Amino acid sequence: MPASNRATSSGELSTEPAPGIEGTIHQADAVTGMRRARYLGLQKTHLEHVFSAVALNLIRLDAWWNGHPLDRTRVSHLARLDLSLVV
């Protein structure tokens, strides 16, 4: 559902992106630099976005096939404290 059509619990419309998309946007920006297009013109920009999407999918497939997570999971402060007390 688009962000402009999602209602919050209080009935207001939300302008935030849908949950889970933030990581994808960050990865696309970090890997391919998609914040700014390198080329002028709609067709060239579209082609750049298509190639960037293919590159991201190949990176994700490679990580999945090799059993490597794309990013390390976050460890909370409490969990880190617990680990330091055990040692």
VEXDRENBA-644880 format. One record per residue (C-alpha): x, y, z; chain; residue number from 1. Coordinates in Angstrom, 2 decimals, decimal comma. Layout:
{{X; Y; Z}; 'A'; NUM}
...
//
This chain:
{{0,00; 0,00; 0,00}; 'A'; 1}
{{1,49; 3,39; -0,91}; 'A'; 2}
{{2,63; 5,54; 1,96}; 'A'; 3}
{{0,20; 8,31; 1,07}; 'A'; 4}
{{-2,76; 5,95; 1,44}; 'A'; 5}
{{-1,79; 4,28; 4,74}; 'A'; 6}
{{-3,65; 5,43; 7,83}; 'A'; 7}
{{-2,11; 5,38; 11,30}; 'A'; 8}
{{-3,91; 4,11; 14,39}; 'A'; 9}
{{-5,15; 7,63; 15,09}; 'A'; 10}
{{-6,67; 7,88; 11,59}; 'A'; 11}
{{-4,07; 10,26; 10,15}; 'A'; 12}
{{-2,37; 9,57; 6,86}; 'A'; 13}
{{1,24; 8,42; 7,16}; 'A'; 14}
{{4,00; 9,95; 5,03}; 'A'; 15}
{{6,66; 7,44; 6,14}; 'A'; 16}
{{7,77; 4,67; 3,79}; 'A'; 17}
{{6,33; 1,21; 4,26}; 'A'; 18}
{{8,12; -0,96; 6,86}; 'A'; 19}
{{11,05; -2,91; 5,45}; 'A'; 20}
{{11,73; -0,63; 2,50}; 'A'; 21}
{{14,25; 1,55; 4,36}; 'A'; 22}
{{16,92; -1,17; 4,21}; 'A'; 23}
{{16,40; -1,64; 0,49}; 'A'; 24}
{{16,66; 2,09; -0,15}; 'A'; 25}
{{19,82; 2,31; 1,95}; 'A'; 26}
{{21,39; -0,64; 0,13}; 'A'; 27}
{{20,54; 0,83; -3,27}; 'A'; 28}
{{22,05; 4,16; -2,28}; 'A'; 29}
{{25,18; 2,64; -0,71}; 'A'; 30}
{{25,92; 0,14; -3,49}; 'A'; 31}
{{24,86; 1,95; -6,64}; 'A'; 32}
{{24,63; 5,62; -5,63}; 'A'; 33}
{{21,03; 5,93; -6,83}; 'A'; 34}
{{20,39; 9,23; -5,04}; 'A'; 35}
{{21,42; 11,12; -8,15}; 'A'; 36}
{{21,21; 9,96; -11,75}; 'A'; 37}
{{24,43; 10,08; -13,76}; 'A'; 38}
{{22,67; 10,70; -17,03}; 'A'; 39}
{{20,22; 13,24; -18,38}; 'A'; 40}
{{17,02; 12,06; -19,97}; 'A'; 41}
{{14,24; 9,78; -18,87}; 'A'; 42}
{{15,27; 6,77; -20,95}; 'A'; 43}
{{18,90; 6,80; -19,77}; 'A'; 44}
{{17,86; 7,30; -16,15}; 'A'; 45}
{{15,37; 4,44; -16,43}; 'A'; 46}
{{18,07; 2,18; -17,88}; 'A'; 47}
{{20,41; 3,14; -15,02}; 'A'; 48}
{{17,74; 2,21; -12,47}; 'A'; 49}
{{17,10; -1,11; -14,20}; 'A'; 50}
{{20,82; -1,97; -14,16}; 'A'; 51}
{{21,04; -0,93; -10,51}; 'A'; 52}
{{18,11; -3,19; -9,62}; 'A'; 53}
{{19,72; -6,11; -11,46}; 'A'; 54}
{{23,00; -5,48; -9,62}; 'A'; 55}
{{21,23; -5,46; -6,24}; 'A'; 56}
{{19,41; -8,68; -7,08}; 'A'; 57}
{{22,69; -10,35; -8,10}; 'A'; 58}
{{24,33; -9,23; -4,84}; 'A'; 59}
{{21,41; -10,64; -2,86}; 'A'; 60}
{{21,41; -13,92; -4,81}; 'A'; 61}
{{25,15; -14,34; -4,26}; 'A'; 62}
{{24,74; -13,74; -0,52}; 'A'; 63}
{{21,83; -16,20; -0,35}; 'A'; 64}
{{23,61; -18,91; -2,37}; 'A'; 65}
{{26,76; -18,63; -0,23}; 'A'; 66}
{{24,88; -18,44; 3,07}; 'A'; 67}
{{26,20; -14,99; 3,98}; 'A'; 68}
{{23,78; -12,53; 5,55}; 'A'; 69}
{{23,57; -9,19; 3,76}; 'A'; 70}
{{24,06; -7,31; 6,99}; 'A'; 71}
{{24,89; -8,26; 10,51}; 'A'; 72}
{{21,98; -8,28; 12,89}; 'A'; 73}
{{21,82; -5,68; 15,61}; 'A'; 74}
{{22,74; -6,78; 19,14}; 'A'; 75}
{{21,01; -4,81; 21,86}; 'A'; 76}
{{22,93; -3,10; 24,66}; 'A'; 77}
{{21,44; -5,52; 27,17}; 'A'; 78}
{{22,56; -8,55; 25,14}; 'A'; 79}
{{26,08; -7,12; 24,84}; 'A'; 80}
{{26,17; -6,52; 28,58}; 'A'; 81}
{{25,03; -10,10; 29,19}; 'A'; 82}
{{27,77; -11,42; 26,90}; 'A'; 83}
{{30,45; -9,36; 28,65}; 'A'; 84}
{{29,37; -10,66; 32,07}; 'A'; 85}
{{29,67; -14,30; 30,96}; 'A'; 86}
{{33,31; -13,97; 29,90}; 'A'; 87}
//
